[in-house]
């Protein structure tokens, strides 16, 4: 698009034919006295018109970026608020949909605004542009000052694109209607596509969040159960050790007292022999008890080790499952975003 500059201070001349001689004369006078280009460049409404008709908006660079950001933002917002309440999620989705539609209308619908602007403020209403600008046959008081400024400041390619005739000074109604319908159809299709993508992304994010929450709860429950089992096993081991020690001490004390009584009753030789026999028997019993206790403790410790290994394996498996789920979700979101970008590119290429 080649727009006439706003800083030259001159108005481009129209073709020299009978239909616009008066208009050409007025342009010469305007260049000398009113400097319409400089004046138009200071008008806020014309600055807005220039923005709407610029390549940046017409090529949808703004709307595409904003739509992608909004879709990604929807996923993040839903992940944050899904645990709060369903009402909050509904409100967020409605707001996002409204924002996306507004972005599409502002981005792709810039052409609609341009067309409506021409219809409302630049339509000659059956009069030539020369007549509306004060030339031959003009009707004083029927033309707003900014109307002429808008037409003069308009980019000639845009004017021709929307059916403006340079020779007659009229707007082609059929061309305007066709362009408005085309743009509205494109806006409607893009809005439906974006809404479908937003709904799909929201559903995927909600499902992923629910799965992750369930997995985390299962892992937490398993960890709690394992910790409780370990504590109980440790307590049982300590109690068994204490009981074994008490039993050994009591047996030793009882045996010693019996030996002493026997030594007092029997003669020295018998007592010595008996004492030796008792000592040997006592040592054997103590050894047997110690061996049995050691075996029991070793078995209990082995059971504890096995339980710990099983718990570690379960935790590792759960972590791997969570990582796989997160990777799958990220891949799905990336694929959806790529599909949306490709779809928008195809629509632009077709349009």
C-alpha positions in Angstrom: 0.0 0.0 0.0 1.3 3.4 -0.9 -0.2 6.2 1.1 0.2 9.8 0.2 2.4 11.5 2.9 0.9 13.7 5.5 3.9 16.0 5.7 4.2 17.4 2.2 1.7 20.2 2.7 0.2 19.6 -0.8 -2.9 17.8 -2.1 -2.5 15.4 -5.0 -4.4 16.6 -8.1 -7.2 14.6 -9.6 -7.3 13.8 -13.4 -8.0 16.8 -15.6 -11.4 16.0 -17.1 -14.7 17.8 -17.4 -16.2 16.1 -14.3 -13.6 17.4 -11.8 -12.4 20.7 -13.2 -14.1 22.6 -10.4 -12.6 20.2 -7.9 -9.1 20.7 -9.3 -9.5 24.4 -9.1 -10.5 24.1 -5.5 -7.5 22.0 -4.8 -5.2 24.6 -6.1 -6.8 27.2 -3.9 -6.6 24.9 -0.9 -2.9 24.3 -1.4 -2.3 28.0 -1.4 -4.6 29.0 1.5 -5.7 26.2 3.8 -2.9 23.5 3.6 -5.3 20.6 4.0 -2.7 18.0 4.3 -1.1 19.6 7.3 -4.5 20.3 8.8 -5.7 16.7 8.2 -2.5 15.3 9.8 -3.5 17.1 13.0 -7.0 15.7 13.2 -7.4 12.9 15.7 -10.1 11.1 13.7 -7.9 10.9 10.7 -5.0 9.6 12.7 -7.4 6.8 13.8 -8.4 6.2 10.2 -4.8 6.0 9.1 -4.1 3.4 11.9 -7.1 1.3 10.9 -6.1 1.3 7.2 -2.4 0.5 7.9 -0.6 -2.6 6.8 0.0 -3.7 10.5 -3.8 -4.0 11.2 -4.9 -5.2 7.7 -2.3 -8.0 7.8 -3.5 -9.0 11.3 -0.1 -9.0 12.9 -1.5 -7.6 16.1 -4.6 -9.8 16.2 -2.6 -13.0 15.6 -0.1 -12.4 18.4 -2.8 -11.3 20.8 -4.9 -14.3 20.1 -2.0 -16.7 20.7 -1.2 -14.9 24.0 -4.9 -15.1 25.0 -5.1 -18.8 24.3 -2.0 -19.6 26.4 -3.2 -17.2 29.1 -6.5 -19.1 29.3 -4.6 -22.3 30.1 -2.6 -20.7 32.8 -5.6 -18.9 34.4 -7.7 -22.1 34.4 -4.8 -24.1 36.0 -4.7 -21.4 38.8 -8.4 -21.1 39.4 -9.7 -24.6 38.7 -9.3 -25.5 42.4 -11.2 -22.4 43.6 -14.7 -22.8 42.0 -16.5 -23.6 38.8 -18.1 -20.2 38.7 -14.7 -18.5 38.5 -13.7 -20.7 35.6 -16.9 -19.9 33.7 -16.4 -16.1 34.3 -12.8 -16.3 33.1 -13.8 -18.3 29.9 -16.5 -15.8 29.1 -14.1 -12.8 29.5 -11.5 -14.5 27.4 -14.0 -15.2 24.6 -15.2 -11.6 24.6 -11.5 -10.4 24.5 -10.7 -12.7 21.6 -13.8 -11.6 19.6 -12.9 -7.9 20.2 -9.3 -8.5 19.1 -10.5 -10.2 15.9 -12.9 -7.4 15.2 -10.3 -4.7 15.8 -7.6 -6.6 13.9 -9.4 -8.1 10.9 -12.5 -5.9 11.3 -10.4 -2.8 10.7 -11.6 -3.0 7.1 -15.2 -2.9 8.3 -14.5 0.3 10.3 -12.9 1.9 7.2 -15.8 1.0 5.0 -18.4 2.3 7.5 -16.3 5.5 8.0 -16.5 6.1 4.2 -20.2 5.4 4.1 -21.0 7.8 7.0 -18.7 10.6 6.3 -17.4 10.5 2.7 -20.4 9.4 0.6 -21.2 12.1 -1.9 -24.9 11.5 -1.6 -25.5 11.9 -5.4 -23.3 15.0 -5.7 -19.8 15.1 -7.2 -16.9 15.7 -5.0 -16.3 19.1 -6.6 -19.9 20.1 -5.7 -19.4 18.9 -2.1 -16.1 20.7 -1.7 -17.5 24.1 -2.8 -17.1 23.8 -6.5 -19.7 24.4 -9.2 -23.2 23.3 -8.1 -22.3 22.9 -4.5 -24.9 23.4 -1.8 -23.5 25.5 1.1 -23.9 24.0 4.6 -24.5 20.4 3.5 -20.9 19.3 3.7 -19.2 18.9 7.1 -15.6 20.3 7.1 -14.0 17.1 8.3 -15.7 15.2 5.4 -13.7 17.0 2.8 -10.5 16.6 5.0 -11.2 12.8 5.3 -11.6 12.4 1.6 -8.5 14.5 0.8 -6.4 12.6 3.3 -7.6 9.1 2.2 -5.1 6.9 0.5 -6.0 6.7 -3.2 -5.5 2.9 -3.5 -7.9 2.4 -0.5 -10.4 4.7 -2.1 -10.4 2.8 -5.3 -10.4 -0.5 -3.4 -13.7 0.4 -1.8 -15.3 1.7 -5.0 -14.6 5.4 -4.9 -14.7 6.9 -8.4 -12.0 9.6 -9.0 -13.8 10.9 -12.0 -17.4 11.1 -10.7 -16.6 11.5 -7.0 -19.1 8.8 -6.0 -18.8 5.6 -4.0 -19.8 2.4 -5.6 -22.5 1.0 -3.4 -22.4 -2.5 -4.7 -18.6 -2.7 -4.2 -19.0 -1.4 -0.6 -21.7 -3.9 0.2 -19.7 -6.8 -1.2 -16.5 -5.8 0.8 -18.5 -5.4 4.0 -20.1 -8.9 3.5 -16.7 -10.5 2.7 -15.1 -9.0 5.8 -17.9 -9.9 8.1 -17.9 -13.5 6.8 -14.1 -13.8 7.4 -14.5 -12.3 10.9 -17.3 -14.7 11.8 -15.3 -17.8 10.6 -12.2 -16.7 12.5 -14.3 -16.0 15.6 -15.7 -19.6 15.5 -12.3 -21.1 14.9 -10.8 -19.2 17.9 -13.7 -20.1 20.1 -13.4 -23.8 19.3 -9.7 -23.7 20.0 -10.2 -21.9 23.3 -12.8 -24.5 24.4 -10.6 -27.4 23.4 -7.6 -25.9 25.3 -9.8 -25.3 28.4 -11.1 -28.9 28.4 -7.6 -30.3 27.9 -6.2 -28.2 30.7 -9.0 -29.1 33.1 -8.6 -32.8 32.4 -4.8 -32.6 32.9 -5.2 -30.7 36.2 -7.7 -33.3 37.5 -5.3 -36.1 36.5 -2.3 -34.4 38.1 -4.3 -33.7 41.4 -5.5 -37.3 41.6 -1.9 -38.7 41.0 -0.5 -36.3 43.6 -3.2 -37.4 46.1 -2.4 -41.1 45.5 1.3 -40.5 45.9 0.7 -38.6 49.2 -1.5 -41.3 50.6 1.1 -44.0 49.7 3.9 -42.0 51.3 1.8 -41.6 54.5 1.0 -45.3 54.7 4.6 -46.2 54.2 5.9 -43.8 56.8 3.3 -45.2 59.3 4.4 -48.8 58.6 8.0 -47.9 59.0 7.4 -46.2 62.4 5.3 -49.2 63.6 8.0 -51.7 62.5 10.7 -49.7 64.3 8.7 -49.5 67.5 8.1 -53.3 67.4 11.8 -54.0 66.9 12.7 -51.8 69.9 10.1 -53.5 72.1 11.3 -57.0 71.1 14.9 -56.0 71.9 14.0 -54.7 75.3 11.9 -57.8 76.1 14.7 -60.1 75.1 17.2 -58.3 77.3 14.9 -58.4 80.3 14.3 -62.1 79.8 18.0 -62.9 79.6 18.7 -60.9 82.8 15.9 -62.5 84.7 17.0 -66.0 83.7 20.6 -65.4 84.6 19.7 -64.0 88.0 17.4 -67.0 88.8 20.1 -69.5 87.7 22.7 -67.8 89.8 20.5 -67.9 92.9 19.8 -71.6 92.4 23.5 -72.4 92.0 24.3 -70.5 95.2 21.6 -72.5 97.2 22.9 -75.8 95.8 26.5 -74.9 96.7 25.5 -74.2 100.3 23.6 -77.5 100.6 26.0 -79.9 98.9 29.6 -80.5 99.8 32.4 -78.5 98.3 33.4 -81.0 95.6 29.8 -81.6 94.5 29.2 -77.9 94.6 32.2 -77.2 92.5 31.2 -79.7 89.9 27.6 -78.6 89.9 28.7 -75.0 89.6 30.9 -75.8 86.7 28.0 -77.7 85.0 25.6 -74.9 85.7 28.0 -72.4 84.3 28.5 -74.3 81.1 24.8 -74.8 80.7 24.1 -71.2 81.5 26.7 -70.1 78.9 25.1 -72.4 76.3 21.6 -71.1 77.0 22.8 -67.5 76.8 24.5 -68.2 73.5 21.4 -69.9 72.1 19.2 -67.0 73.3 21.6 -64.4 71.8 21.8 -66.3 68.5 18.0 -66.5 68.4 17.6 -62.8 69.2 20.2 -61.9 66.5 18.4 -64.0 63.9 15.0 -62.4 64.8 16.5 -58.9 64.6 18.2 -59.7 61.3 14.9 -61.0 59.8 13.1 -57.8 61.0 15.7 -55.5 59.6 15.6 -57.4 56.3 11.8 -56.9 56.2 12.3 -53.2 56.8 14.8 -53.0 54.0 12.5 -54.8 51.6 9.6 -52.4 52.5 11.8 -49.3 52.0 12.9 -50.6 48.5 9.3 -51.2 47.5 8.3 -47.7 48.7 11.2 -46.1 46.7 10.2 -48.1 43.6 6.6 -47.0 43.9 7.5 -43.3 44.4 9.9 -43.4 41.3 7.1 -45.0 39.2 4.6 -42.3 40.3 7.1 -39.5 39.5 7.8 -41.0 36.0 4.0 -41.1 35.4 3.6 -37.5 36.4 6.5 -36.4 34.2 5.0 -38.3 31.2 1.6 -36.7 31.8 3.1 -33.2 31.9 5.1 -33.9 28.7 2.0 -35.1 26.9 0.1 -32.0 28.0 2.8 -29.7 26.8 3.0 -31.5 23.5 -0.8 -31.3 23.1 -0.8 -27.5 23.9 2.1 -26.9 21.5 0.4 -28.9 18.7 -2.9 -27.0 19.3 -1.1 -23.7 19.1 0.7 -24.7 15.9 -2.6 -25.9 14.4 -4.2 -22.6 15.2 -1.3 -20.6 13.7 -1.3 -22.8 10.6 -5.1 -22.4 10.3 -4.9 -18.7 10.6 -2.1 -18.6 8.0 -4.3 -20.7 5.6 -7.3 -18.5 6.1 -5.1 -15.4 5.4 -3.7 -17.1 2.3 -7.2 -18.0 1.1 -8.6 -14.5 2.0 
